[in-house]
Amino acid sequence: MSARQSVPRTGFDRRRFLGALTGLPLLAGGLAGCGPEEAASDDGPVELSVFWWGGKARAEATERALRLYTQQNPRVSFRVTWQGLGGYYDRLATQATGGNPPDLFQIDDTLLSEYAGREILLDLDRYAADDRLDLREVPEQLARYGRVDERTVAVPAAQTSAALVFNRTLLRRLDQPEPRTGMSWKEYARWAGRVTRASGNRVAGTMDPSGDYRALWLWLRGQGNELYQSRQLGFGSAELLDWFEFWEVARLDRATPSAALVEQADSGEPARQLVVTGHSAASFAWSHQLPELQRLTDDELALAAFPGTPAAQWPRASMYWAGFRGTRHPSAVVDVLNFLTTNVAAGRLLGVDRGLNASRQVRGYVMADVTERAGKRVAALGAELDGLAGPSPAPPPKGHATVRALLMEAAESIRGKRSGARAATSRFMARANAALAQ
């Protein structure tokens, strides 16, 4: 295997992220007419290019798993590229429009429907139908979250949960109770205010998630609504205004940090999360990020589900593996996808960096090997939510990346007192609906 590694970038620049979308029409056009039916034979030597985002630990684990595949399938080799999330989709679009798209790549639900709608992703339906892509051990709700318009277009690389990461050491020092799965949003905000006061206003109780689409989505599902209904917003102005005003009250109670600190943490970079910088007792994250966050602080971190009813949660793919529709080796790509999903030895090499293994069978073997406390907590929260979570919605529609950015922009304008909640809500609804209608 030849390894070509880029320098990982830190942080999440949403403007560059959204800018990647401008390359999609050209990307799709560059692949037109080069579908699986025109694929080259896989009988001889095959080199597959693989691209993903992540840190060094993920890269090393993924490369070990791919080397294992080559050991078992000597005619297949890999050319790998990886980097941080910032700029990842820009580079993916550049590779594709330049005529050098990766055969196999990592994607998340932000652009899954976008790429599927433009026929950029390899259609996996026929492979799943005859079990060349064996998804029988992948929980139905998790597998469903990789289907767009009733077509399987991606395979969950792992399962994760929207989670509250809290500083257990700090709470013990302040003699404050820990947040728990199942507490209501109002209970949580009151808890956060008490933590702030117990710290003498030196540490905020919670990160402000008013611009976090995950938190809004779970808030909405707890009220019987959705973030999306087909290709439209699944909620109205009244629900969003309630959300923004809820967090305005929490800010008045000093439950959250300053607007500047929140905006810094909104970058998504783990090292900037306020629960590890010491500026808040709790932050909102994905459960699989706990081991990485734990490495950034000497204090003990722990997990609970997001506030609200656990039934609002669902088995989420932390990210997916997908193939490009124009690959010359679709059968080989599918076989690698199947290997990464179902092979126990590969699962053990991949560990829990991306989250809990998508296959229930493989997950059991992987978790038996996990010794670090953070990894065990990820598994424990996943097991707790498995029996409580609700049904999976459809993956977000085209335009989701823009909606995410608009929500964050609206929340920032309110926190920074550049706009009132009503004006920010009206502006968001108009712009978000326009983005989804394109």
C-alpha positions in Angstrom: 0.0 0.0 0.0 1.3 3.4 -0.9 0.4 6.0 1.7 0.1 9.6 0.6 -0.8 11.7 3.7 -1.8 15.3 3.8 -1.1 17.6 6.7 -4.2 17.5 8.9 -6.1 20.8 9.2 -7.7 21.8 12.4 -11.0 23.4 13.0 -14.2 23.5 10.9 -14.5 26.5 8.6 -18.2 26.4 7.6 -17.6 29.0 4.8 -15.1 26.8 3.1 -17.3 23.8 3.8 -20.2 25.4 2.0 -18.0 26.6 -0.7 -17.3 23.0 -1.6 -20.8 22.7 -2.8 -20.1 25.0 -5.7 -18.0 22.2 -7.2 -20.7 19.6 -7.2 -22.4 20.3 -10.6 -19.0 19.9 -12.3 -18.2 17.0 -10.1 -21.4 15.2 -11.2 -20.8 16.1 -14.8 -17.3 14.7 -14.7 -18.6 11.3 -13.7 -21.5 11.2 -16.1 -21.5 8.2 -18.4 -19.0 6.3 -16.3 -21.3 4.1 -14.2 -20.7 0.6 -12.8 -21.9 -0.9 -16.1 -18.8 0.4 -17.8 -16.4 -0.7 -15.0 -13.1 -2.3 -15.7 -12.6 -5.9 -14.9 -11.5 -6.7 -11.3 -9.7 -9.9 -12.3 -6.3 -8.4 -12.4 -4.4 -6.1 -10.0 -6.6 -3.3 -8.6 -5.5 -0.1 -6.9 -8.2 1.7 -5.0 -7.9 5.3 -3.8 -9.4 6.0 -0.3 -10.0 9.4 1.3 -11.2 10.2 4.8 -11.0 12.9 7.5 -9.7 12.4 11.0 -6.6 12.5 13.2 -3.5 10.5 13.2 -4.9 7.7 15.4 -7.8 7.2 12.9 -5.4 7.2 10.0 -3.2 4.6 11.6 -6.1 2.3 12.5 -7.7 2.7 9.0 -4.4 1.9 7.3 -3.9 -1.2 9.4 -7.4 -2.4 8.4 -6.7 -1.8 4.7 -3.4 -3.6 5.0 -5.2 -6.6 6.5 -7.6 -6.6 3.5 -4.6 -6.6 1.1 -3.0 -9.5 3.0 -6.3 -11.4 2.4 -6.7 -10.1 -1.1 -3.2 -9.6 -2.6 -4.4 -8.3 -5.9 -6.0 -5.2 -4.3 -3.8 -2.4 -3.0 -4.7 1.1 -1.7 -3.6 4.6 -2.2 -4.7 6.6 0.9 -5.2 10.2 1.6 -6.5 11.8 4.8 -6.7 15.2 6.5 -8.7 17.1 9.1 -12.4 17.9 8.5 -11.7 21.6 7.6 -11.4 21.8 3.8 -12.2 18.1 3.4 -15.1 18.6 1.1 -13.3 21.3 -0.9 -10.6 18.8 -1.6 -13.0 16.0 -2.4 -14.7 18.2 -5.0 -11.4 19.3 -6.4 -10.2 15.7 -6.8 -13.4 14.7 -8.6 -13.6 17.7 -10.9 -9.9 17.2 -11.7 -10.7 13.7 -12.9 -9.1 12.0 -10.0 -12.0 11.1 -7.6 -11.3 8.6 -4.8 -12.9 5.2 -5.3 -13.9 5.0 -1.6 -14.4 7.9 0.7 -15.8 9.1 4.0 -18.9 11.3 4.1 -21.4 12.5 6.8 -25.1 13.2 6.7 -24.4 16.9 5.9 -23.9 16.1 2.3 -25.1 12.5 1.9 -28.4 13.5 0.2 -26.7 16.2 -1.8 -24.2 13.8 -3.3 -26.8 11.0 -3.8 -29.2 13.4 -5.6 -26.4 14.4 -8.0 -25.7 10.7 -8.7 -22.1 11.0 -7.4 -22.4 8.0 -5.0 -22.3 4.4 -6.1 -25.7 2.8 -5.8 -25.3 -0.1 -3.4 -28.8 -1.5 -3.6 -28.1 -4.5 -5.8 -25.1 -5.4 -3.7 -27.1 -5.2 -0.5 -29.9 -7.3 -2.0 -27.7 -10.3 -2.7 -25.6 -9.8 0.5 -22.4 -9.0 -1.4 -22.7 -6.1 1.0 -23.9 -7.8 4.1 -25.9 -5.4 6.3 -27.8 -8.1 8.2 -26.0 -7.4 11.5 -26.4 -3.6 11.1 -29.4 -2.4 13.1 -32.3 -1.6 10.8 -32.6 2.0 12.0 -28.9 2.6 11.6 -28.8 1.0 8.1 -31.9 3.1 7.2 -30.0 6.3 8.0 -27.8 5.5 5.0 -30.7 5.3 2.5 -31.7 8.2 0.3 -34.9 8.0 -1.7 -35.1 4.3 -0.6 -31.7 3.5 -2.1 -28.7 2.4 -0.1 -26.0 4.8 -1.1 -23.6 4.6 1.9 -22.7 2.2 4.8 -22.4 3.5 8.4 -18.8 3.5 9.3 -19.9 3.4 13.0 -22.7 4.4 15.3 -22.7 7.4 17.6 -25.1 9.4 19.8 -25.7 13.1 20.4 -24.2 13.4 23.9 -23.6 15.7 26.7 -19.9 15.6 27.8 -19.5 16.9 31.4 -16.5 17.5 33.7 -17.0 15.1 36.6 -14.0 16.3 38.5 -15.3 19.9 38.4 -18.8 19.0 39.5 -17.4 17.0 42.5 -15.2 19.9 43.4 -18.2 22.2 43.3 -20.4 19.7 45.2 -22.9 19.7 42.3 -24.9 16.8 40.9 -24.1 15.3 37.5 -26.5 15.8 34.6 -28.4 12.7 33.8 -30.1 11.1 30.8 -33.8 11.9 30.7 -33.7 15.3 32.4 -35.8 17.9 30.6 -34.4 20.9 28.9 -35.8 23.2 31.6 -34.2 21.0 34.3 -30.9 21.1 32.5 -30.9 24.9 32.1 -31.7 25.3 35.8 -28.9 22.8 36.7 -26.4 24.8 34.5 -27.3 28.0 36.3 -26.7 26.5 39.7 -23.3 25.2 38.6 -22.3 28.7 37.3 -23.3 30.2 40.7 -21.5 27.4 42.6 -18.3 28.2 40.7 -18.6 31.9 41.7 -19.3 32.7 38.0 -15.9 31.5 37.0 -17.2 28.5 35.0 -20.5 28.4 33.0 -22.7 25.4 33.6 -23.2 24.6 29.9 -22.2 25.5 26.4 -24.8 27.5 24.6 -26.3 25.1 21.9 -28.8 27.6 20.4 -26.9 27.4 17.0 -26.3 23.6 17.2 -28.6 21.8 14.7 -28.3 18.5 16.7 -29.7 20.1 19.8 -32.5 21.9 17.9 -33.4 18.6 16.1 -33.7 16.7 19.4 -35.7 19.5 21.0 -38.1 19.4 18.0 -38.4 15.6 18.1 -39.2 15.7 21.7 -42.2 17.9 20.8 -43.4 15.6 18.0 -41.8 17.6 15.2 -38.7 17.1 12.9 -35.9 19.3 11.6 -37.1 18.4 8.1 -40.2 17.1 6.5 -39.2 15.6 3.2 -37.4 18.5 1.4 -38.8 21.3 3.6 -38.3 22.5 7.2 -40.3 20.3 9.6 -41.1 23.2 12.0 -42.4 26.7 11.9 -41.4 30.1 13.2 -43.1 29.6 16.6 -41.1 26.5 17.4 -37.8 28.2 16.4 -38.6 31.4 18.4 -39.4 29.2 21.4 -35.9 27.7 21.1 -34.1 30.9 20.8 -36.0 32.5 23.6 -35.4 29.5 25.8 -31.6 30.1 25.5 -32.0 33.9 26.0 -33.5 33.1 29.4 -30.6 30.7 30.1 -28.1 33.4 29.3 -29.9 35.8 31.6 -29.5 33.2 34.3 -25.7 33.0 33.5 -26.1 29.3 32.7 -24.0 29.8 29.5 -20.6 31.5 28.7 -20.0 34.7 26.8 -20.9 35.0 23.2 -17.2 35.2 22.2 -16.4 31.9 24.0 -19.4 30.2 22.4 -18.5 31.3 18.9 -14.9 30.0 19.5 -16.3 26.6 20.5 -18.7 26.6 17.6 -15.7 25.9 15.3 -16.1 22.2 16.2 -12.4 21.7 16.9 -12.2 19.4 19.9 -9.4 21.4 21.6 -11.7 24.4 21.6 -14.6 22.7 23.3 -15.4 24.6 26.5 -15.6 21.4 28.6 -11.9 20.9 28.0 -10.8 24.5 28.0 -12.3 24.9 31.5 -14.9 27.5 30.5 -18.0 25.3 31.0 -19.0 22.2 33.0 -20.7 20.6 30.0 -20.5 20.7 26.2 -22.6 19.1 23.4 -20.7 16.6 21.3 -20.9 13.2 19.6 -20.4 10.3 22.0 -17.5 8.9 19.9 -15.6 12.1 20.5 -15.2 11.4 24.3 -11.9 9.6 24.1 -10.4 12.5 22.1 -11.8 15.1 24.4 -10.6 13.2 27.4 -7.0 13.3 26.1 -7.2 17.1 26.1 -7.8 17.4 29.9 -6.5 16.0 33.1 -10.0 16.2 34.6 -12.3 13.2 34.4 -15.0 13.5 31.7 -18.2 11.5 31.5 -21.3 11.2 29.3 -25.1 11.6 29.4 -27.6 11.9 26.6 -28.8 15.2 25.4 -31.5 16.7 27.6 -35.1 15.8 26.7 -36.7 12.5 26.1 -34.3 9.8 25.0 -37.0 8.7 22.5 -36.0 11.8 20.4 -32.6 10.1 19.8 -32.0 7.5 17.0 -29.1 5.3 16.0 -26.9 7.7 14.1 -24.1 7.0 11.7 -21.2 9.0 13.0 -20.1 9.0 9.3 -20.4 6.7 6.3 -18.2 4.9 3.8 -19.4 5.5 0.2 -18.1 4.7 -3.2 -18.0 7.0 -6.2 -20.4 6.1 -9.0 -17.7 6.5 -11.6 -15.2 4.0 -10.0 -13.7 1.6 -12.5 -13.8 -1.2 -9.8 -17.3 -1.2 -8.2 -17.1 -4.9 -7.2 -13.8 -4.3 -5.4 -15.1 -1.2 -3.7 -18.2 -3.1 -2.4 -16.0 -6.0 -1.2 -13.9 -3.5 0.8 -17.0 -1.9 2.2 -18.3 -5.3 3.3 -14.9 -6.1 4.8 -14.8 -2.9 6.9 -18.4 -3.6 8.1 -18.4 -7.3 8.8 -14.8 -8.5 9.4 -14.1 -9.0 13.1 -10.3 -8.5 12.8 -10.8 -5.3 10.8 -13.3 -4.1 13.5 -10.8 -4.7 16.2 -8.1 -2.7 14.3 -10.5 0.2 13.7 -11.6 0.3 17.4 -14.0 3.0 18.5 -12.4 6.1 17.0 -15.3 6.6 14.7 -17.8 5.3 17.2 -19.4 1.9 18.0 -18.9 -0.6 15.2 -22.0 -0.7 12.9 -22.3 -4.5 13.0 -23.8 -5.8 16.2 -21.8 -9.0 15.9 -18.4 -7.2 15.4 -19.3 -4.6 18.0 -19.3 -7.3 20.7 -15.8 -8.4 19.9 -14.5 -4.9 19.6 -15.9 -3.8 22.9 -14.4 -6.8 24.6 -11.0 -5.4 23.7 -11.7 -1.8 24.9 -9.9 -1.1 28.2 -9.8 2.6 28.5 -12.6 4.2 30.6 -13.7 6.7 27.9 -14.3 4.0 25.4 -16.3 2.0 27.9 -18.5 5.1 28.6 -19.2 5.5 24.9 -20.4 1.9 24.7 -22.4 2.3 27.9 -24.3 5.3 26.6 -24.9 3.5 23.3 -26.3 0.5 25.1 -28.5 2.7 27.3 -30.0 4.5 24.3 -30.5 1.4 22.2 -33.6 0.5 24.2 -34.9 4.0 24.5 -34.3 5.7 21.1 -37.0 6.4 18.6 -37.2 5.7 14.8 -34.6 7.1 12.4 -35.7 10.0 10.3 -34.6 10.3 6.7 -31.0 11.7 6.2 -31.1 15.5 5.9 -32.0 16.8 2.4 -30.0 18.8 -0.1 -29.4 22.2 1.4 -28.8 20.9 4.9 -25.2 22.3 5.0 -26.7 25.8 4.3 -29.4 25.4 6.9 -26.8 24.4 9.5 -24.8 27.5 8.7 -27.9 29.8 8.8 -28.9 28.4 12.2 -25.5 29.1 13.6 -25.5 32.6 12.1 -28.9 33.4 13.5 -27.9 32.2 17.0 -24.7 34.3 16.8 -26.6 37.4 15.9 -28.9 37.0 18.9 -26.1 36.2 21.4 -24.1 39.2 20.0 -27.2 41.4 20.4 -27.0 42.3 16.7 -30.5 41.0 16.2 -33.6 40.2 18.3 -34.9 36.7 18.4 -38.0 37.4 16.3 -36.0 39.2 13.6 -33.4 36.4 13.5 -36.1 33.8 13.4 -37.9 35.4 10.4 -34.7 35.9 8.5 -33.6 32.2 9.2 -37.0 30.8 8.0 -37.0 32.7 4.8 -33.4 31.9 3.9 -33.5 28.3 5.0 -36.7 27.6 3.0 -35.1 29.2 0.0 -32.0 27.0 0.3 -34.0 23.9 0.6 -36.1 24.9 -2.5 -33.1 25.1 -4.8 
